[in-house]
Amino acid sequence: MNHPSVELRHVVKAHGTTVAVDRLSLEVRRGEFFSLLGPSGSGKTTTLRLVAGFEQPDQGEVLIDGRSMRDVPPNLRPVNLVFQHYALFPHLTVSGNVAFGLEMRGVARAEIRSRVGEALEMVHLAAHGDRLPAQLSGGEQQRVALARALVNRPSVVLLDEPLGALDQQLRQEMQGELKAIQEQVGLTFVCVTHHQEEALTMSDRVAVLHQGRVLQVGTPQEVYGAPASLFVANFIGVSNRVEGRVAAVDGARCHIEAPGLPVIHADARAGIEPGSRVSLIVRPERLHLSAQPALNGFDNSVPALVAKAVYNGHEMQYQLRVGDGLLWTARVPNAGSEQTRFRPGETVVVRWTSREGVVLTE
């Protein structure tokens, strides 16, 4: 039977009177890069510690490779944890740091040399084995910590905010590199992060956590493009939101009335009925701006006033006053010099199709 790499079944963990993990269930598939994403206090770090064995669940079960981890101590679990601040030994060389765990287990010296060399090759540090951690950049230290985890050939690599100590540019570079290493070694990676872009860039699937519960599990495209709740929509990326009432449902489409706006047309979700109170979410990059009111293939056309226009090199970012006091954001790629740009104080028309909006009922 092909078991999930990691499975949590109805896990509960409390710290005093605070419930950190609340009946949490999820499965991590073998060989995938899976991220636990959420704000501080959402339970993601506690979940990682439960998998690692540093904490035991009050209720429920943690399984790795189909085997219950009940009463299995951390050192006997087939996992390795990469910490945010790497926890490298400053007095040991790169090779010494990577070899440390194998030496503690009494692995033969020849095998240690072979496996350390192989691990450093994986993280592109084969030429840095004799250096001390202080002689490395932050990104290189992070890769040493990863090599130290990989050298033990675990079933699962656990990463606790692995790029949190890096500056923004290096962080972005390492996102792609970390995913490439994971694909190369073919191991299961479970990553904890509060950084939305990081999770979307690296992950095969993402679990969004809030107050100890899983709100949604899906691919980056699913959780960003089809959020299951307002919390997910607001936490991941920027959302334009309008609250209204469903005036009618026509087959697969619904028609929403909102203060100060024309009737809005959107794809209907299951359970949407006339009279339902709903929120409509439209992502900034889904909005199309025009000086002309014609629909031209769009389903929705809403007047707006440009409050602010910011040039960001590859795009223009506009803040728009819409309806009764709403402030929306639109992002328009800078495709060329001939593209129309709008100035603060100008009136524009905001257009989008019914499928580009997401209707939420909470």
Legacy VTK file of the C-alpha trace (Angstrom):
# vtk DataFile Version 3.0
C-alpha trace
ASCII
DATASET POLYDATA
POINTS 362 float
0.000 0.000 0.000
1.286 3.457 -0.942
0.913 5.352 2.332
1.174 9.149 2.544
4.578 10.329 3.738
2.954 12.163 6.633
-0.572 11.844 7.941
-2.229 13.659 10.830
-5.554 12.289 12.053
-7.752 14.525 14.229
-4.739 15.891 16.109
-5.299 18.149 19.113
-2.547 19.952 21.019
-3.070 22.499 23.783
-0.531 24.702 25.548
-2.213 25.387 28.867
-5.639 26.817 28.069
-4.659 27.713 24.481
-5.550 25.147 21.811
-2.654 25.382 19.335
-3.852 22.563 17.040
-7.569 21.866 16.880
-8.688 18.492 15.416
-6.279 18.899 12.535
-6.255 16.281 9.775
-4.153 16.327 6.615
-2.074 14.112 4.339
1.292 14.893 2.750
1.948 12.888 -0.385
5.198 11.081 -0.970
7.787 13.196 -2.773
5.910 16.500 -2.678
6.886 19.912 -1.387
4.115 20.707 1.090
3.854 24.000 2.967
2.000 24.885 6.153
1.075 28.539 5.709
-0.532 30.830 8.236
-0.070 33.861 10.485
1.614 33.761 13.887
-0.409 31.640 16.279
-2.086 29.598 13.532
-0.571 26.316 14.790
1.820 25.642 11.929
5.005 25.432 14.034
3.285 23.253 16.636
2.159 20.944 13.809
5.755 20.658 12.584
6.987 19.907 16.103
4.346 17.186 16.459
5.641 15.535 13.280
9.249 15.909 14.456
8.406 14.390 17.853
9.357 17.397 19.975
5.764 17.478 21.179
3.156 14.745 21.614
-0.509 15.189 20.636
-3.132 15.349 23.377
-5.484 13.548 21.011
-5.208 12.028 17.559
-2.433 10.317 15.671
0.687 11.254 13.681
1.833 8.707 11.102
4.971 8.699 8.956
5.145 6.234 6.066
1.998 4.617 7.442
3.533 3.947 10.864
2.200 5.504 14.055
4.691 7.783 15.780
3.066 7.373 19.169
5.858 7.206 21.801
8.565 7.288 19.095
11.240 9.816 20.200
12.568 12.431 17.741
15.911 10.684 17.181
14.167 7.506 16.048
11.779 9.162 13.601
12.641 9.071 9.870
12.698 12.880 9.685
15.265 15.669 9.815
14.556 19.271 10.764
16.163 22.337 9.163
15.942 25.298 11.554
15.427 28.943 10.589
18.816 29.959 11.999
20.584 26.811 10.763
22.091 25.818 14.166
25.494 25.127 12.610
28.514 24.413 14.845
30.781 27.461 14.349
33.983 25.543 15.172
33.342 22.748 12.654
33.968 22.968 8.937
31.143 22.581 6.419
32.042 18.905 6.022
32.273 18.493 9.789
28.812 19.962 10.285
27.295 17.697 7.658
29.107 14.634 9.028
28.229 15.249 12.680
25.027 13.212 12.820
26.579 10.260 11.000
29.553 10.279 13.379
27.222 10.242 16.394
25.543 7.150 14.935
28.876 5.383 14.459
28.735 5.188 10.661
31.984 3.962 9.096
34.440 6.728 8.174
34.606 5.798 4.491
30.817 5.860 4.201
30.699 9.212 5.990
33.117 10.732 3.466
31.074 9.359 0.574
27.718 10.521 1.910
28.994 13.962 2.950
30.456 14.490 -0.505
27.199 13.403 -2.098
25.133 15.728 0.112
27.385 18.729 -0.553
27.180 18.003 -4.266
23.373 18.095 -4.047
23.407 21.585 -2.533
26.209 22.841 -4.814
28.793 23.252 -2.041
31.254 20.515 -2.983
34.114 23.042 -3.126
33.306 24.540 0.286
33.836 21.519 2.537
36.867 22.963 4.358
35.325 26.340 5.142
33.891 27.425 8.480
30.285 28.670 8.707
31.492 32.247 9.367
33.165 32.223 5.942
29.865 31.512 4.162
27.006 33.724 3.037
23.570 33.310 4.571
22.368 31.351 1.562
25.378 29.031 1.744
24.823 28.417 5.464
21.205 27.542 4.721
22.381 24.989 2.145
24.817 23.466 4.669
21.913 22.997 7.079
19.945 21.347 4.276
22.874 19.052 3.397
23.098 18.034 7.074
19.446 16.957 6.867
19.802 15.178 3.517
22.905 13.217 4.504
20.823 11.128 6.917
18.525 10.052 4.055
15.304 10.740 5.951
11.839 9.968 4.640
10.758 13.529 5.361
12.671 16.815 5.566
11.017 19.358 7.859
11.796 23.042 7.288
10.961 25.683 9.901
10.903 29.104 8.186
13.977 27.988 6.202
14.543 31.307 4.420
13.484 33.610 7.259
17.017 34.794 8.076
17.840 35.869 4.502
17.434 39.280 2.909
14.708 39.712 0.284
16.823 39.251 -2.859
18.635 36.166 -1.558
15.361 34.813 -0.237
13.825 34.965 -3.705
16.852 33.255 -5.251
16.786 30.479 -2.657
13.079 29.770 -3.191
13.766 28.358 -6.639
16.950 26.650 -5.512
15.295 24.908 -2.565
12.508 23.592 -4.790
15.055 22.398 -7.382
17.013 20.501 -4.703
13.811 18.893 -3.415
12.915 17.710 -6.915
16.449 16.406 -7.457
16.533 14.310 -4.278
12.894 13.221 -4.587
12.205 13.450 -0.850
9.113 14.762 0.898
9.597 18.317 2.197
7.223 19.835 4.751
7.824 23.555 5.168
6.424 26.004 7.720
6.182 29.624 6.604
4.108 32.753 7.133
5.408 34.153 3.835
2.729 33.769 1.157
4.973 34.294 -1.874
7.428 31.719 -0.539
4.717 29.085 -0.140
3.214 29.748 -3.567
6.601 29.696 -5.314
8.023 26.507 -3.792
5.081 24.268 -2.983
3.275 21.525 -4.838
0.438 21.970 -2.334
-0.280 24.374 0.498
-2.337 24.027 3.690
-3.629 27.356 5.014
-3.965 27.264 8.820
-5.837 29.623 11.141
-6.422 29.189 14.873
-5.151 25.614 14.759
-7.423 24.482 11.949
-6.898 23.760 8.256
-9.036 26.137 6.201
-7.939 24.923 2.759
-5.493 22.508 1.155
-4.673 22.801 -2.520
-2.169 23.725 -5.180
-0.851 27.301 -5.152
-3.148 28.033 -8.091
-6.171 26.696 -6.186
-5.640 28.543 -2.912
-4.827 31.816 -4.697
-7.311 31.639 -7.579
-10.177 29.874 -5.784
-9.918 30.689 -2.068
-12.355 28.708 0.073
-12.953 31.528 2.567
-12.505 35.242 3.100
-9.616 34.565 5.470
-7.726 32.626 2.784
-8.506 35.281 0.169
-7.283 38.095 2.423
-4.250 36.262 3.798
-2.867 35.124 0.441
-2.152 38.078 -1.788
-4.263 41.211 -2.229
-8.010 40.978 -2.736
-10.577 43.502 -3.895
-13.815 42.866 -2.050
-17.405 43.983 -2.340
-20.306 42.832 -0.195
-23.758 42.450 -1.679
-26.918 40.417 -2.099
-27.674 37.826 -4.766
-30.539 39.259 -6.787
-30.930 36.262 -9.117
-29.299 32.974 -10.102
-29.337 32.148 -13.798
-27.943 28.656 -14.398
-24.229 28.774 -13.656
-24.201 32.538 -13.052
-25.438 34.750 -10.265
-26.230 38.445 -10.295
-25.183 40.520 -7.290
-26.485 43.885 -6.156
-24.067 46.060 -4.151
-24.359 49.672 -2.916
-23.268 52.252 -5.482
-22.460 49.697 -8.192
-24.137 48.284 -11.280
-25.359 44.679 -11.013
-22.301 42.394 -10.868
-22.249 39.083 -12.735
-20.240 36.149 -11.365
-19.970 32.383 -11.631
-22.263 30.873 -9.001
-20.990 28.499 -6.338
-22.979 25.585 -4.942
-25.540 26.728 -2.385
-25.889 30.257 -3.764
-29.543 31.305 -3.786
-31.448 34.542 -4.429
-31.310 36.694 -1.313
-27.984 35.253 -0.106
-25.532 37.721 1.409
-22.197 37.239 -0.343
-18.762 38.756 -0.785
-17.204 39.016 -4.231
-13.402 38.796 -4.450
-11.462 39.978 -7.503
-7.660 39.844 -7.603
-5.858 43.077 -8.700
-4.298 41.510 -11.795
-7.746 40.363 -13.006
-8.993 43.918 -13.411
-8.776 45.638 -16.797
-8.883 49.431 -16.997
-10.265 51.469 -19.870
-11.364 55.000 -20.644
-14.304 53.566 -22.604
-17.489 52.129 -21.013
-17.995 49.408 -23.675
-17.837 45.853 -22.303
-15.835 44.452 -25.272
-16.122 40.837 -24.124
-16.183 41.523 -20.384
-19.199 40.748 -18.184
-18.730 43.583 -15.701
-18.075 47.284 -16.170
-17.798 49.528 -13.105
-16.866 53.237 -13.004
-13.982 54.220 -10.746
-11.834 57.205 -9.817
-8.044 56.858 -9.871
-6.821 57.795 -6.382
-3.168 56.856 -6.875
-0.918 55.593 -9.687
2.456 53.966 -8.961
5.003 52.908 -11.599
6.709 49.664 -10.507
8.809 48.967 -13.581
7.057 45.863 -14.878
3.585 47.104 -13.930
1.417 50.052 -13.026
-0.355 49.767 -9.691
-3.521 51.825 -9.298
-5.650 52.555 -6.260
-9.244 53.074 -7.326
-12.273 54.495 -5.540
-15.205 52.260 -6.409
-18.903 52.266 -5.368
-19.738 53.512 -1.885
-16.308 54.194 -0.421
-14.466 51.043 -1.589
-10.735 51.298 -2.330
-9.598 48.717 -4.872
-6.170 47.885 -6.286
-5.485 47.125 -9.954
-2.195 45.893 -11.386
-1.656 46.437 -15.095
1.463 45.060 -16.849
3.631 47.636 -18.596
3.464 45.982 -21.996
4.853 48.903 -23.986
5.196 52.667 -24.296
1.955 52.884 -26.279
-0.069 51.546 -23.348
-2.585 53.964 -21.863
-1.644 55.138 -18.387
-4.067 56.867 -16.071
-3.400 59.721 -13.657
-4.834 60.431 -10.207
-8.159 62.216 -10.545
-9.101 60.552 -13.850
-12.292 58.548 -14.223
-11.848 55.026 -15.618
-13.934 51.940 -16.215
-12.946 48.744 -14.372
-13.842 45.582 -16.290
-13.630 41.838 -15.583
-15.360 38.624 -16.614
-17.729 36.594 -14.451
-15.160 33.809 -13.991
-12.497 36.246 -12.725
-14.492 36.976 -9.570
-14.885 34.536 -6.661
-18.157 34.491 -4.706
-17.899 33.644 -0.996
-20.812 33.181 1.347
-19.198 33.728 4.763
LINES 1 363
362 0 1 2 3 4 5 6 7 8 9 10 11 12 13 14 15 16 17 18 19 20 21 22 23 24 25 26 27 28 29 30 31 32 33 34 35 36 37 38 39 40 41 42 43 44 45 46 47 48 49 50 51 52 53 54 55 56 57 58 59 60 61 62 63 64 65 66 67 68 69 70 71 72 73 74 75 76 77 78 79 80 81 82 83 84 85 86 87 88 89 90 91 92 93 94 95 96 97 98 99 100 101 102 103 104 105 106 107 108 109 110 111 112 113 114 115 116 117 118 119 120 121 122 123 124 125 126 127 128 129 130 131 132 133 134 135 136 137 138 139 140 141 142 143 144 145 146 147 148 149 150 151 152 153 154 155 156 157 158 159 160 161 162 163 164 165 166 167 168 169 170 171 172 173 174 175 176 177 178 179 180 181 182 183 184 185 186 187 188 189 190 191 192 193 194 195 196 197 198 199 200 201 202 203 204 205 206 207 208 209 210 211 212 213 214 215 216 217 218 219 220 221 222 223 224 225 226 227 228 229 230 231 232 233 234 235 236 237 238 239 240 241 242 243 244 245 246 247 248 249 250 251 252 253 254 255 256 257 258 259 260 261 262 263 264 265 266 267 268 269 270 271 272 273 274 275 276 277 278 279 280 281 282 283 284 285 286 287 288 289 290 291 292 293 294 295 296 297 298 299 300 301 302 303 304 305 306 307 308 309 310 311 312 313 314 315 316 317 318 319 320 321 322 323 324 325 326 327 328 329 330 331 332 333 334 335 336 337 338 339 340 341 342 343 344 345 346 347 348 349 350 351 352 353 354 355 356 357 358 359 360 361
